[in-house]
Amino acid sequence: MKEKEEIKNRNSIKYIEKSKKGITLVALVVTIVVLLILAGVSITALLGDDGIISKANDAANLMNEAIQSEENEINALLNELDEIIIGNGGGGDDGQNTGPNGKPLLNTVNQIQYDNNIEAEDSYGNIVWVPKGFKVVEGSAGEEITVPNGVVIEDVAGNQFVWIPVGTVYKDSTGTNTSTIKLGRYTFDTSNGTPTMQQAAFAGDNTAEGKENQTYDSETVTISSWYQELTESRDGEASTEIGVGKNATAKDLAGFMQSVSEHGGYYIARYEASYGSGSSKSDWKPLSKVSTATRTSSSTPLTTGMLWNYITQLDAAQAARNMYAENKDIEGNSVGVESDLINSYAWDTAIVYIQEMGHDNYANYGRDETENSSLMDTGKTGDVVCNIYDMAANTREWTTEYSTSTISSHALPCVSRGGYYLNSFYYTAHRDNYNATVSNNYISFRLSLYVK
């Protein structure tokens, strides 16, 4: 009996153990099934068409589209503001690179190129010819590059020149605020600077009573009794004999006139000349940049960058013509200009331009206005108008104008212009004459260029 009971108990234990093992297996299977279901639900939630990742991608795409749309709207607004501010009025390339006449904007001609002269324009529509071998550079800090402000070009050596327009000049983007500048020889009222044309470069431009037909090819027109600009070039000669000493006249006055007529302007050096290179006047080359030293004695050796005073009119004319001799720059590259000593047409018309651009009575500026009472490096006196320096200050400047005056035992054919540091009597428009051998610390020179 007892044995039967033990056998029954052992069988019960085995059953229970079997039962325990069976419950554990079922639970495991159920757990796995539940986990698989949850995994499926999670994967669907993550990767399905309406899943979290899909919705996140959609949200990111919508954000990118919103950002791009906003950028497009901002760029469109900026373009509209550009057109309003600089007056592009459209043109090519959405008004970014061309002006009102479809010409390249001046600020895009910022690399020297040696292929052709470039007909460019400012944002007001003023045409400026940038010659081969030059680029446009910024003028005074913060100024837009426009003709009223003064357009500056630069060659490979850093020499700078300023465009003098002839014809109609637009002074803003309205197209109605204009000035008309005529190439000619002028006198200027000594109280207010009002110009009176004495000799026109082109027939029909002179409206002064009794002078309507006086143009550049008439040698009979004189200013202040004896000043003339001769049409036939001559090298000049130095002499102290009465009536014999002759100045160097313009290299090609007719060529200068023709270029101005075709291109609507010319260039003058931004600065009074400083020494560049060369051992004799046959190969002297000047610079048009801020000088690095002044020369206080004729015995002081010339060094590169030194203000070039103590030079005769004849030598100044030769040096000016050497600058781009054979239409080459200092490195031998081809350039689209001719260089010469500045003539009376170029000097007088530059004053007219400066005054028309808002610098009233600049014709009568001198030492008192510029407060320049000592010889200084070029470009350092503070006398700057339309990006042109020192026409009223620092030194007198030789020109190609001719004087028939003779005083005492000297022939005085050579005419200088401008104000200078020693004497308040001299001013921008003032003419004075010296003999052909004069060289002094207060006389320098300035170049002019015309486009070929």
Secondary structure, 3 states (H helix, E strand, C coil): CHHHHHHHHHHHHHHHHHHHHHHHHHHHHHHHHHHHHHHHHHHHHHHCCCCHHHHHHHHHHHHHHHHHHHHHHHHHHHHHHHHHHHCCCCCCHHHCCECCCCCEEHHHCCCCCCCCCEEEECCCCCEEEECCCCEEECCCCCCCCCCCCCCEEECCCCCEEEEEECEEEECCCCCCCEEEECCEEEEECCCCCCEEEEEECCCCCCCCCCCCCCECCCCCCCECCCEECCCCCCCCECCCCCCCCECCCCCCHHHHHHHHHHHCEEEEECCCCEEEECCCCCCCEEECCCCCECCCCCCCCCCCCEECCCCCHHHHHHHHHHCCHHHECCCCCECCEEEEECCHHHHHHHHHHHHHCCCCCHHHCEHHHHCCCCCCCCCCCCCEECCEECCCCCCEEEEEEEECCEECCEECCEEEECCECCECCCECCCEEEECCCCCCCCEEECEEEEEC
